[in-house]
Amino acid sequence: MGTPITPSADAPIDPKRIEFGHDEKTGYFSGDTASRNDPSGKQPKVPIQEAIGKVSAAVEASGPITAELDSGTNTAQVHSSWVKMNADVTLKPNVDPDPANFKIGWTQTLVSSRRNGIYKNAKGEVKGKLTAIDHAPDRRSYLVPYGDGSRQITVAKPWYDLPEEMSAIHRHIQIHAFDRPKHPLPLTSDDGSKLVGMKGGESFLTSLKAGNQGEITLQTWQWHIPWDIDLEGITSSAPKTGGNATSSETKEANPNLDGRTAVQQAGNAAFETYETASAAAAALANLGYSSFVSMLDKHKQQAPSSYWNMVDALWHSDAQLRVQVVKGKEAVAKGVTVGFGADNTFTANQSGSVFTMLAHMVIDPGKLGTPLQITVNGRVVMTVASPYSSLTTNATVTLPGDWYGTNEDPVDVKFSIR
């Protein structure tokens, strides 16, 4: 599927405006265009928030997502329109800020990202390759001169892009930043399936903040990109267009986050989703019941439509709960009754020495968290937790004395689903 690239792509910002202060230890840099050595003013000093006067700012996300064929990489390049961040800030004329110099700039959080490339095989089974990110700090990186070459450096936290500096002397600033999330999708998956679309969405919080650590929030905006787009039949002469990005001001909190950035998490391994019930059924047959069930929670949280297709596949599956009771080396059946109990309780069917029941009759596919209890002749001999992997246990059960010679017999109980 290839590696998703950063949600924060290159933007048209002139690097000449940057004065670099590079921290070799952290690998980050800070930069601004105002001097850090402005002399103090002579007016009354007040906290930063009281010193700030007029603020005119906006974060604008509009226009459709688009996709173009890149024949060089054999990918569809899906990207949003430019997101523009503009601010004009002026200090009050009759007071000076305390501290005398402080930073002002943009911070950004990737609240949630779901990017799912959709592929269809020759059988008509539709699968996806989903990359998911939640609550990640978003900070730009720049390619800067370093020695005889260049080096990729990330803006110092908490800033999304390079902050400016305000002071008693430098009392007015204009600050701009840009974003343009994008995602490359191979035209063909590893199993030969063809790219037919992309699904998902992405939401951000972007704030204008002040203070050397960005501790004062002036305004916050939320913006959203819908990644749903039809890519079937994309060619160099026939690009594709999807829905529009949107933005609005919000009072929602946007704390400065630590941890791996959106750029770093964009390389998370994608996982397969099942966009049709037939694709989920094929995966169930290929993976086996327990391995398939072990993936349900992840799909429920991150890919709900895939989760419900998996549930549908389990409802229609002929997977069976199977138990054998073994005394010594002999599988015993005469006078033996096996029961299964989870979301429902049933007495097992008997075929020779094997006791069976359809799994979905006992374990509700819409729950699949209830432990399965197995009884032999009324006695609980085994409890199997989800995802219900094969298990063998020792137990003591009551068997018919006239056949086996004792009423309390040690046995091995063997459980599996297939």
C-alpha positions, -999 to +999 in steps of 0.1 A: +000+000+000+030+023+005+035+047+033+011+075+040+028+109+040+024+136+065-009+153+069+011+186+068+025+189+033+048+215+020+033+250+018+042+282+000+062+299+028+094+318+020+122+301+040+142+334+038+120+348+065+133+323+091+160+331+116+170+296+129+177+286+164+185+249+161+185+225+192+209+197+183+196+176+212+159+176+204+162+179+166+137+208+166+142+244+157+125+276+166+125+307+144+110+341+142+114+374+124+114+397+154+145+405+174+148+389+209+167+419+221+142+447+218+146+472+246+119+473+272+091+499+268+085+526+294+047+522+298+029+502+325+036+465+323+007+440+322+003+403+315+004+392+279-033+386+276-041+421+289-015+436+266-029+422+234-053+445+217-068+440+183-068+404+169-081+397+134-076+360+125-091+332+105-085+296+095-101+289+062-107+254+048-128+252+017-128+236-018-130+200-028-106+172-024-090+161-057-071+131-070-046+129-098-028+100-114+010+099-108+022+076-136+058+078-122+048+061-089+017+044-102-004+060-075-034+082-071-024+114-053-054+124-032-052+158-015-073+186+000-074+222-011-051+246+007-060+254+043-050+290+051-042+304+085-040+342+087-037+365+118-031+402+124-023+411+160-016+445+176-007+453+212-026+480+231-010+514+227-008+524+263+007+493+280+037+470+276+037+432+278+052+414+308+074+395+299+087+421+275+091+396+247+068+367+239+059+344+210+027+342+191+018+316+165-003+287+155-007+253+172-025+224+156-039+190+168-049+162+144-079+151+164-088+121+143-077+107+109-092+078+090-076+072+055-089+041+039-079+031+004-106+009-012-097-021-035-119-046-054-107-080-066-119-101-095-145-118-074-161-085-065-148-086-029-140-052-016-113-045+010-096-015+024-062-005+037-069+018+067-044+041+085-058+056+117-045+084+140-061+099+170-051+130+190-016+138+177+003+171+178+008+184+143+041+203+136+057+212+103+091+202+091+115+221+070+144+211+049+172+235+060+208+239+050+231+218+072+269+216+065+274+208+028+238+194+025+205+198+041+185+184+070+148+178+079+141+197+111+107+199+129+093+231+144+097+231+182+067+222+203+040+234+208+041+253+175+026+240+142+047+265+122+074+291+131+060+316+156+066+353+155+078+375+185+060+405+199+075+430+223+072+465+237+089+477+205+076+451+180+039+458+187+022+446+155+026+413+136+010+394+107+015+357+108+005+332+081+006+294+078-008+268+054-017+231+054-027+207+026-032+171+038-026+145+011-024+107+007-009+086-021-027+053-029-012+026-051-034+017-081-030-020-073-028-038-040-004-066-031-030-093-040-038-077-074-070-059-064-077-026-082-080+008-065-117+020-067-119+047-041-110+062-008-131+066+024-127+083+057-122+118+071-099+140+090-105+166+117-082+192+131-081+219+158-060+249+150-054+277+175-037+311+176-017+312+208+006+335+227+033+330+253+067+315+250+051+280+256+019+288+238+001+289+271-025+315+261-052+306+236-066+336+216-089+318+192-095+282+179-109+268+148-120+233+138-117+220+103-126+188+085-116+170+053-139+143+039-118+117+022-147+099+004-139+099-033-145+076-063-112+066-079-124+039-102-111+046-137-088+075-128-064+084-156-040+112-163-066+130-184-095+122-160-087+134-124-113+129-097-131+153-074-147+147-039-164+167-012-154+200+002-134+208+033-151+229+060-140+251+089-155+271+117-145+288+149-150+268+181-147+271+219-134+236+221-102+232+241-070+226+222-043+216+247-006+215+236+001+178+232+033+158+237+042+125+221+046+114+185+035+139+160+010+134+132+039+132+108+055+104+127+023+085+132+014+088+095+038+059+089+017+036+111+011+003+094-022+002+076-046-026+085-071-045+062-108-036+064-137-055+049-160-033+029-184-061+019-198-090+037-183-114+011-148-099+018-153-105+055-165-141+049-135-148+028-112-135+055-130-156+081-125-187+060-089-179+055-079-168+090-100-191+111-126-182+138-104-172+167-079-151+147-109-134+129-127-127+162-095-113+178-097-084+153-132-073+161-125-048+188-100-029+166-125-027+137-153-017+160-133+013+172-116+023+140-137+009+111-173+005+121-186-005+086-159-032+084-169-044+119-205-049+109-195-068+078-174-091+101-204-096+124-225-105+093-199-130+082-200-147+117-238-149+117-237-167+084-207-189+092-210-226+097-182-226+123-189-251+150-180-254+187-164-289+191-157-309+222-142-343+228-140-360+262-111-384+265-105-409+292-070-423+290-065-427+252-102-434+245-127-407+234-158-415+253-194-407+243-218-432+260-236-415+289-219-382+282-238-349+277-220-317+267-235-283+272-224-249+258-233-216+275-224-180+266-250-156+254-273-186+249-272-221+264-276-253+243-270-290+247-245-301+221-253-324+192-234-356+191-217-372+161-197-402+172-174-391+199-175-354+189-200-330+205-209-299+184-230-268+181-230-239+156-209-211+172-233-183+164-262-201+182-243-199+215-220-169+210-238-137+198-216-123+170-227-088+180-212-093+214-183-118+213-170-109+247-190-134+269-169-163+282-180-197+269-187-223+296-185-260+287-203-286+309-199-323+309-227-342+325-238-310+343-204-301+357-186-270+344-152-283+332-139-254+311-143-216+306-130-202+274-125-165+270-128-146+237-114-151+211-122-187+220-089-203+210-085-241+211-080-254+246-075-287+264-080-291+301-081-318+328-113-324+347-131-348+369-166-358+358-192-383+366-194-411+341-216-442+341-202-466+367-214-498+350-194-490+319-163-472+331-160-487+366-162-455+387-184-425+392-156-399+394-133-402+364-104-380+354-107-370+318-092-346+292-117-322+276-106-309+242-123-277+228-119-261+194-139-241+169-138-249+132 
